[in-house]
Amino acid sequence: MFLLDAIDQTIRKLKAQTANILTLLNLSLGGFAIISVMNNQLNLSLLLIFLAALADRFDGMIARRFNIESELGKQLDSMCDIISFGVAPALLIYHGILVEFGAPGAAFTILYIACGALRLARFNISENNGYFTGVPITVAGCIATLSFLACPYVTPVFFAFLMIILSILMISPLRLKKM
């Protein structure tokens, strides 16, 4: 009887942490994406960022489905998102393209990361009203990452402007309906 109770309690605890486990998977994939950029494996980094986006999508769905949303989960999700959709895509674009701009390229990269952090902090203190204010960092990160595939076809200046535009959109007053 004791063993069955222990197993049942463990299963309940795991179920309650399922969303947080997926959130940490998002973080892990983002961390590996950064390491891949540092090892000049840019295509692998691109793949890992998109896998992180899938984990990010499912963590919220599972939290709502099992009714296990929490303030801890919300904060953890934002901390993981800044890694997977702020730092990782910015470093991918910087290392793959913007490095040739020198200090301005580094500034565009830092601007993107800073605006992403501001966007997430603002989201965490806002009320859940059915709308996002500013483009979510996940969307901006996926656009930046997806744009990397266009490297052979567009000028590097495009990427500088893209990073500036995405930065501004993340902190803009633009309202987008949540899905």
JOLIN-V38340 format. One line per field, one symbol per residue. phi: phi as a letter, one per 20 degrees, with the letter a starting at -180 (. if undefined). burial: b if it has 16 or more other C-alpha atoms within 10 Angstrom, else e. A space follows every 50 residues. Layout:
BEGIN
phi->???
burial->???
END
This chain:
BEGIN
phi->.fffffffffffffffdgfffffffggfffffffffffemdfffggffff ffffffffffffgffelcfbfgffffffffffffcdfffffgfffebfgf emgfffffffggffffffgfffffdeeedncednfgfffffffffffgfe gfdcfgfgfffgffffffffdfegdcffd
burial->eeeeeeeeeeeeeebbbbbbbbbbbbbbbbbbbbbbbeeeebeebbebbb bbbebbebbbebbeeeebbeeebeeebbbbbbbbbbbbbbbbbbbbbbbe eeeebbbbbbbbbbbbbbbbeebeeeeeeeebbbbbbbebbbbbbeebee eeeeebeebbebbbebbbbbbeeeeeeee
END
